[in-house]
């Protein structure tokens, strides 16, 4: 009985030791491409957010200038 258990244990350790070592070169390349795609997507989103913020800031500045011009136009007379 001990010999059978020892043989089973030896075979299972051998099977585990000789099993797959990790991702293949194709899987590594696919993971790399996925990572690049995600990074590009994040960059596009960040650029869109920056453009929207710049547009909002530009509109805010234009409104401030218009308000200042209106206040100057109707300002005090000496």
C-alpha positions as CSV (number, residue, x, y, z in Angstrom):
1,X,0.0,0.0,0.0
2,X,2.8,2.4,0.9
3,X,4.5,1.6,-2.4
4,X,1.4,2.4,-4.4
5,X,0.9,5.7,-2.5
6,X,4.5,6.6,-3.0
7,X,4.3,5.8,-6.7
8,X,1.1,8.0,-7.0
9,X,2.7,10.8,-5.1
10,X,5.8,10.6,-7.3
11,X,3.8,10.6,-10.5
12,X,1.7,13.6,-9.4
13,X,4.8,15.6,-8.4
14,X,6.4,14.8,-11.7
15,X,3.2,15.8,-13.6
16,X,3.1,19.1,-11.7
17,X,6.8,19.8,-12.2
18,X,6.6,19.1,-15.9
19,X,3.4,21.0,-16.5
20,X,3.0,24.4,-18.3
21,X,5.6,26.9,-17.0
22,X,3.6,30.1,-17.8
23,X,2.1,32.0,-20.6
24,X,3.4,31.3,-24.1
25,X,5.0,33.9,-26.3
26,X,1.7,34.4,-28.2
27,X,-0.2,35.0,-24.9
28,X,2.5,37.4,-23.8
29,X,2.2,39.3,-27.0
30,X,-1.6,39.4,-26.8
31,X,-1.4,40.8,-23.2
32,X,1.1,43.4,-24.4
33,X,-1.2,44.5,-27.2
34,X,-4.2,44.6,-24.8
35,X,-2.2,46.8,-22.4
36,X,-1.2,49.1,-25.3
37,X,-4.8,49.4,-26.4
38,X,-6.0,50.2,-22.9
39,X,-3.3,52.9,-22.5
40,X,-4.2,54.4,-25.8
41,X,-7.9,54.5,-24.8
42,X,-7.0,56.2,-21.5
43,X,-4.9,58.7,-23.4
44,X,-7.8,59.5,-25.7
45,X,-10.1,60.0,-22.7
46,X,-7.6,62.2,-21.0
47,X,-7.2,64.3,-24.1
48,X,-10.9,64.7,-24.5
49,X,-11.3,65.8,-20.9
50,X,-8.4,68.3,-21.3
51,X,-10.1,69.7,-24.4
52,X,-13.4,70.1,-22.7
53,X,-11.7,71.8,-19.7
54,X,-9.9,74.2,-22.0
55,X,-13.1,75.0,-23.8
56,X,-14.9,75.7,-20.5
57,X,-12.0,77.8,-19.3
58,X,-12.0,79.8,-22.6
59,X,-15.8,80.4,-22.3
60,X,-15.4,81.5,-18.7
61,X,-12.6,83.9,-19.6
62,X,-14.7,85.3,-22.6
63,X,-17.7,85.8,-20.2
64,X,-15.5,87.6,-17.7
65,X,-14.1,89.9,-20.4
66,X,-17.6,90.6,-21.7
67,X,-18.8,91.4,-18.2
68,X,-15.8,93.7,-17.6
69,X,-16.3,95.4,-21.0
70,X,-20.0,96.0,-20.2
71,X,-19.1,97.3,-16.7
72,X,-16.6,99.7,-18.3
73,X,-18.9,100.9,-21.0
74,X,-21.6,101.8,-18.5
75,X,-19.1,103.0,-15.9
76,X,-19.1,106.3,-13.9
77,X,-18.9,109.6,-15.7
78,X,-16.6,112.3,-14.4
